[in-house]
């Protein structure tokens, strides 16, 4: 994930995902799940400028309690950008949010397509 100011982005995603800071080297901050957990690592890369038109990353967080997770992430500094509700068509409802840098991600129910 590219970030001009990497520290607050790393702090946000560390708390949002329940990850640990594994190490920091040169331009990189590496986050990962607790020992024994097989979820993927997240690498925050310090850049001088986020390239216009390039999405630095997009993640979907699938959780059991989407509304509660949206509130938790708002308290960590995320913003709600929009909500898509396709339940009337037999699909799901999800919330697109922005992290403190404005990088978009979605909060979706753990079950569903």
N, CA and C atoms as a LAMMPS dump frame, in Angstrom:
ITEM: TIMESTEP
0
ITEM: NUMBER OF ATOMS
339
ITEM: BOX BOUNDS ff ff ff
-5.0000000000000000e+02 5.0000000000000000e+02
-5.0000000000000000e+02 5.0000000000000000e+02
-5.0000000000000000e+02 5.0000000000000000e+02
ITEM: ATOMS id mol type element x y z
1 1 1 N 0.847 -1.156 0
2 1 2 C 0 0 0
3 1 3 C 0.901 1.23 0
4 2 1 N 0.743 2.11 -0.974
5 2 2 C 1.518 3.337 -1.048
6 2 3 C 0.947 4.382 -0.09
7 3 1 N 1.823 5.149 0.558
8 3 2 C 1.385 6.219 1.451
9 3 3 C 2.469 7.283 1.545
10 4 1 N 2.075 8.539 1.405
11 4 2 C 3.017 9.64 1.561
12 4 3 C 3.416 9.755 3.028
13 5 1 N 2.436 9.711 3.925
14 5 2 C 2.692 9.738 5.357
15 5 3 C 2.357 8.347 5.887
16 6 1 N 3.325 7.472 5.874
17 6 2 C 3.095 6.05 6.135
18 6 3 C 2.71 5.735 7.572
19 7 1 N 3.216 6.48 8.533
20 7 2 C 2.986 6.135 9.942
21 7 3 C 1.507 6.101 10.32
22 8 1 N 0.722 7.167 10.074
23 8 2 C -0.69 7.092 10.471
24 8 3 C -1.472 6.021 9.691
25 9 1 N -1.06 5.736 8.477
26 9 2 C -1.717 4.687 7.698
27 9 3 C -1.406 3.328 8.312
28 10 1 N -0.156 3.12 8.709
29 10 2 C 0.221 1.864 9.358
30 10 3 C -0.515 1.702 10.688
31 11 1 N -0.604 2.768 11.469
32 11 2 C -1.295 2.706 12.754
33 11 3 C -2.773 2.358 12.533
34 12 1 N -3.396 3.008 11.55
35 12 2 C -4.806 2.737 11.257
36 12 3 C -5.02 1.281 10.882
37 13 1 N -4.264 0.777 9.898
38 13 2 C -4.488 -0.593 9.421
39 13 3 C -4.078 -1.627 10.459
40 14 1 N -3.098 -1.322 11.278
41 14 2 C -2.723 -2.236 12.353
42 14 3 C -3.909 -2.417 13.306
43 15 1 N -4.541 -1.319 13.697
44 15 2 C -5.692 -1.393 14.602
45 15 3 C -6.916 -1.982 13.904
46 16 1 N -7.153 -1.584 12.657
47 16 2 C -8.334 -2.062 11.936
48 16 3 C -8.314 -3.579 11.743
49 17 1 N -7.138 -4.13 11.477
50 17 2 C -7.018 -5.56 11.198
51 17 3 C -6.632 -6.392 12.423
52 18 1 N -6.286 -5.736 13.521
53 18 2 C -5.815 -6.466 14.694
54 18 3 C -4.451 -7.091 14.445
55 19 1 N -3.624 -6.416 13.641
56 19 2 C -2.3 -6.905 13.276
57 19 3 C -1.237 -6.363 14.226
58 20 1 N -0.037 -6.907 14.087
59 20 2 C 1.132 -6.435 14.814
60 20 3 C 2.092 -5.799 13.813
61 21 1 N 2.904 -4.883 14.293
62 21 2 C 3.963 -4.333 13.452
63 21 3 C 5.103 -5.333 13.505
64 22 1 N 5.377 -5.992 12.379
65 22 2 C 6.406 -7.022 12.352
66 22 3 C 7.796 -6.415 12.272
67 23 1 N 7.956 -5.435 11.381
68 23 2 C 9.231 -4.729 11.311
69 23 3 C 9.091 -3.522 10.401
70 24 1 N 10.112 -2.665 10.451
71 24 2 C 10.175 -1.467 9.623
72 24 3 C 11.581 -1.396 9.055
73 25 1 N 11.669 -1.226 7.738
74 25 2 C 12.975 -1.171 7.097
75 25 3 C 12.895 -0.212 5.905
76 26 1 N 13.844 0.713 5.846
77 26 2 C 13.905 1.676 4.744
78 26 3 C 12.544 2.332 4.548
79 27 1 N 11.934 2.111 3.396
80 27 2 C 10.666 2.748 3.045
81 27 3 C 9.448 1.909 3.424
82 28 1 N 9.649 0.816 4.134
83 28 2 C 8.564 -0.14 4.363
84 28 3 C 8.223 -0.321 5.838
85 29 1 N 6.926 -0.411 6.105
86 29 2 C 6.406 -0.833 7.401
87 29 3 C 5.61 -2.102 7.118
88 30 1 N 5.997 -3.193 7.782
89 30 2 C 5.361 -4.484 7.515
90 30 3 C 4.474 -4.864 8.695
91 31 1 N 3.193 -5.082 8.393
92 31 2 C 2.209 -5.495 9.387
93 31 3 C 1.813 -6.938 9.119
94 32 1 N 1.498 -7.664 10.166
95 32 2 C 1.066 -9.042 9.993
96 32 3 C 0.195 -9.486 11.137
97 33 1 N -0.488 -10.595 10.928
98 33 2 C -1.358 -11.126 11.976
99 33 3 C -0.529 -11.702 13.117
100 34 1 N -1.172 -11.939 14.247
101 34 2 C -0.46 -12.569 15.366
102 34 3 C 0.144 -13.909 14.943
103 35 1 N 1.161 -14.338 15.642
104 35 2 C 1.863 -15.588 15.347
105 35 3 C 0.882 -16.751 15.233
106 36 1 N 1.061 -17.561 14.195
107 36 2 C 0.207 -18.717 13.967
108 36 3 C -0.995 -18.436 13.089
109 37 1 N -1.307 -17.173 12.886
110 37 2 C -2.43 -16.776 12.038
111 37 3 C -1.931 -16.722 10.593
112 38 1 N -2.675 -17.269 9.658
113 38 2 C -2.2 -17.362 8.271
114 38 3 C -2.696 -16.236 7.367
115 39 1 N -3.347 -15.223 7.939
116 39 2 C -3.784 -14.113 7.086
117 39 3 C -2.563 -13.432 6.455
118 40 1 N -2.763 -12.754 5.329
119 40 2 C -1.625 -12.135 4.637
120 40 3 C -1.073 -10.92 5.373
121 41 1 N 0.185 -10.636 5.087
122 41 2 C 0.829 -9.429 5.609
123 41 3 C 0.393 -8.231 4.778
124 42 1 N 0.514 -7.065 5.384
125 42 2 C 0.245 -5.808 4.694
126 42 3 C 1.533 -4.997 4.763
127 43 1 N 1.978 -4.516 3.617
128 43 2 C 3.197 -3.713 3.555
129 43 3 C 2.811 -2.289 3.17
130 44 1 N 3.16 -1.346 4.028
131 44 2 C 2.955 0.071 3.751
132 44 3 C 4.28 0.601 3.218
133 45 1 N 4.245 1.17 2.015
134 45 2 C 5.463 1.69 1.377
135 45 3 C 5.421 3.21 1.359
136 46 1 N 6.445 3.821 1.934
137 46 2 C 6.541 5.285 1.89
138 46 3 C 6.879 5.721 0.467
139 47 1 N 6.095 6.645 -0.045
140 47 2 C 6.351 7.194 -1.377
141 47 3 C 6.358 8.715 -1.268
142 48 1 N 7.014 9.361 -2.221
143 48 2 C 7.053 10.82 -2.219
144 48 3 C 5.714 11.411 -2.627
145 49 1 N 5.011 10.714 -3.488
146 49 2 C 3.691 11.153 -3.94
147 49 3 C 2.908 9.913 -4.368
148 50 1 N 1.627 9.887 -4.026
149 50 2 C 0.768 8.808 -4.51
150 50 3 C 0.452 9.14 -5.96
151 51 1 N 0.766 8.24 -6.861
152 51 2 C 0.618 8.475 -8.291
153 51 3 C -0.839 8.722 -8.659
154 52 1 N -1.086 9.857 -9.323
155 52 2 C -2.44 10.194 -9.748
156 52 3 C -2.997 9.105 -10.659
157 53 1 N -4.244 8.732 -10.425
158 53 2 C -4.895 7.725 -11.253
159 53 3 C -4.584 6.297 -10.843
160 54 1 N -3.615 6.117 -9.964
161 54 2 C -3.251 4.773 -9.511
162 54 3 C -3.909 4.523 -8.161
163 55 1 N -4.64 3.44 -8.054
164 55 2 C -5.209 3.073 -6.765
165 55 3 C -4.117 2.384 -5.964
166 56 1 N -3.734 2.952 -4.824
167 56 2 C -2.652 2.34 -4.066
168 56 3 C -3.012 0.951 -3.545
169 57 1 N -4.295 0.701 -3.287
170 57 2 C -4.751 -0.615 -2.83
171 57 3 C -6.266 -0.555 -2.665
172 58 1 N -6.9 -1.697 -2.719
173 58 2 C -8.318 -1.762 -2.353
174 58 3 C -8.54 -3.069 -1.626
175 59 1 N -9.097 -2.962 -0.439
176 59 2 C -9.362 -4.158 0.36
177 59 3 C -10.845 -4.232 0.683
178 60 1 N -11.346 -5.457 0.778
179 60 2 C -12.688 -5.71 1.283
180 60 3 C -12.535 -6.407 2.621
181 61 1 N -13.103 -5.829 3.656
182 61 2 C -13.083 -6.436 4.978
183 61 3 C -14.418 -7.155 5.163
184 62 1 N -14.379 -8.483 5.236
185 62 2 C -15.593 -9.286 5.436
186 62 3 C -15.693 -9.616 6.918
187 63 1 N -16.769 -9.132 7.532
188 63 2 C -16.926 -9.253 8.984
189 63 3 C -18.321 -9.75 9.333
190 64 1 N -18.449 -10.297 10.544
191 64 2 C -19.739 -10.812 11.004
192 64 3 C -20.731 -9.704 11.319
193 65 1 N -20.254 -8.552 11.785
194 65 2 C -21.127 -7.447 12.191
195 65 3 C -20.721 -6.172 11.448
196 66 1 N -21.143 -6.025 10.175
197 66 2 C -20.691 -4.875 9.371
198 66 3 C -20.995 -3.513 9.985
199 67 1 N -22.195 -3.316 10.531
200 67 2 C -22.529 -2 11.08
201 67 3 C -21.636 -1.646 12.267
202 68 1 N -21.388 -2.617 13.129
203 68 2 C -20.513 -2.382 14.275
204 68 3 C -19.084 -2.105 13.812
205 69 1 N -18.644 -2.813 12.773
206 69 2 C -17.288 -2.601 12.256
207 69 3 C -17.145 -1.218 11.635
208 70 1 N -18.176 -0.757 10.929
209 70 2 C -18.149 0.591 10.357
210 70 3 C -17.976 1.617 11.474
211 71 1 N -18.707 1.461 12.558
212 71 2 C -18.591 2.402 13.681
213 71 3 C -17.203 2.34 14.307
214 72 1 N -16.658 1.144 14.469
215 72 2 C -15.317 0.986 15.042
216 72 3 C -14.273 1.671 14.164
217 73 1 N -14.388 1.482 12.852
218 73 2 C -13.415 2.07 11.933
219 73 3 C -13.56 3.585 11.86
220 74 1 N -14.782 4.094 11.974
221 74 2 C -14.976 5.546 12.034
222 74 3 C -14.261 6.124 13.243
223 75 1 N -14.325 5.424 14.374
224 75 2 C -13.642 5.889 15.588
225 75 3 C -12.126 5.885 15.415
226 76 1 N -11.619 5.049 14.494
227 76 2 C -10.18 5.008 14.214
228 76 3 C -9.75 6.051 13.176
229 77 1 N -10.719 6.782 12.612
230 77 2 C -10.383 7.828 11.652
231 77 3 C -10.862 7.602 10.238
232 78 1 N -11.577 6.513 9.988
233 78 2 C -12.114 6.256 8.649
234 78 3 C -13.377 7.09 8.43
235 79 1 N -13.716 7.287 7.164
236 79 2 C -14.937 8.009 6.808
237 79 3 C -15.811 7.118 5.942
238 80 1 N -17.117 7.304 6.056
239 80 2 C -18.056 6.593 5.186
240 80 3 C -18.175 7.394 3.904
241 81 1 N -17.903 6.747 2.771
242 81 2 C -18.012 7.415 1.474
243 81 3 C -19.391 7.173 0.858
244 82 1 N -19.842 5.917 0.848
245 82 2 C -21.183 5.59 0.377
246 82 3 C -21.558 4.178 0.813
247 83 1 N -22.856 3.905 0.74
248 83 2 C -23.392 2.589 1.08
249 83 3 C -24.123 2.057 -0.138
250 84 1 N -23.878 0.802 -0.466
251 84 2 C -24.573 0.14 -1.575
252 84 3 C -25.451 -0.939 -0.966
253 85 1 N -26.736 -0.868 -1.268
254 85 2 C -27.678 -1.854 -0.741
255 85 3 C -28.354 -2.55 -1.909
256 86 1 N -27.946 -3.791 -2.14
257 86 2 C -28.526 -4.593 -3.218
258 86 3 C -29.297 -5.78 -2.66
259 87 1 N -29.775 -5.618 -1.403
260 87 2 C -30.509 -6.72 -0.778
261 87 3 C -31.821 -7.006 -1.493
262 88 1 N -32.439 -5.977 -2.08
263 88 2 C -33.704 -6.206 -2.799
264 88 3 C -33.504 -7.052 -4.051
265 89 1 N -32.29 -7.125 -4.559
266 89 2 C -31.975 -7.952 -5.734
267 89 3 C -31.375 -9.296 -5.317
268 90 1 N -31.398 -9.577 -3.999
269 90 2 C -30.878 -10.85 -3.517
270 90 3 C -29.383 -10.855 -3.254
271 91 1 N -28.772 -9.682 -3.229
272 91 2 C -27.341 -9.591 -2.972
273 91 3 C -27.097 -9.07 -1.56
274 92 1 N -26.048 -8.306 -1.366
275 92 2 C -25.686 -7.83 -0.036
276 92 3 C -25.684 -6.312 0.033
277 93 1 N -25.536 -5.825 1.237
278 93 2 C -25.344 -4.399 1.512
279 93 3 C -23.908 -4.245 1.983
280 94 1 N -23.197 -3.249 1.456
281 94 2 C -21.835 -2.988 1.916
282 94 3 C -21.595 -1.493 1.996
283 95 1 N -20.563 -1.149 2.77
284 95 2 C -20.207 0.253 2.985
285 95 3 C -18.813 0.487 2.422
286 96 1 N -18.696 1.486 1.569
287 96 2 C -17.387 1.899 1.08
288 96 3 C -16.906 3.02 1.979
289 97 1 N -15.692 2.836 2.507
290 97 2 C -15.116 3.794 3.443
291 97 3 C -13.77 4.282 2.917
292 98 1 N -13.269 5.348 3.524
293 98 2 C -11.936 5.846 3.23
294 98 3 C -11.101 5.804 4.493
295 99 1 N -9.852 5.338 4.377
296 99 2 C -8.96 5.363 5.534
297 99 3 C -8.491 6.809 5.745
298 100 1 N -7.649 7.103 6.737
299 100 2 C -7.253 8.492 6.989
300 100 3 C -6.574 9.197 5.813
301 101 1 N -6.041 8.445 4.857
302 101 2 C -5.432 9.036 3.659
303 101 3 C -6.444 9.162 2.524
304 102 1 N -7.645 8.588 2.698
305 102 2 C -8.673 8.622 1.669
306 102 3 C -8.684 7.39 0.785
307 103 1 N -7.843 6.395 1.073
308 103 2 C -7.835 5.152 0.298
309 103 3 C -9.128 4.398 0.58
310 104 1 N -9.827 4.047 -0.486
311 104 2 C -11.123 3.396 -0.337
312 104 3 C -10.99 1.916 -0.02
313 105 1 N -11.893 1.437 0.821
314 105 2 C -12.023 0.018 1.127
315 105 3 C -13.481 -0.239 1.454
316 106 1 N -13.881 -1.499 1.437
317 106 2 C -15.281 -1.831 1.695
318 106 3 C -15.414 -2.707 2.927
319 107 1 N -16.514 -2.53 3.632
320 107 2 C -16.876 -3.388 4.757
321 107 3 C -18.11 -4.161 4.307
322 108 1 N -17.966 -5.482 4.28
323 108 2 C -19.001 -6.373 3.752
324 108 3 C -19.35 -7.43 4.789
325 109 1 N -20.543 -8.011 4.683
326 109 2 C -20.855 -9.113 5.58
327 109 3 C -19.972 -10.319 5.273
328 110 1 N -19.654 -11.078 6.299
329 110 2 C -18.786 -12.249 6.135
330 110 3 C -19.426 -13.287 5.225
331 111 1 N -20.733 -13.368 5.25
332 111 2 C -21.44 -14.335 4.4
333 111 3 C -22.113 -13.593 3.259
334 112 1 N -22.223 -14.234 2.147
335 112 2 C -22.87 -13.634 0.987
336 112 3 C -21.896 -13.451 -0.146
337 113 1 N -22.428 -13.157 -1.287
338 113 2 C -21.6 -12.97 -2.491
339 113 3 C -21.258 -11.517 -2.681
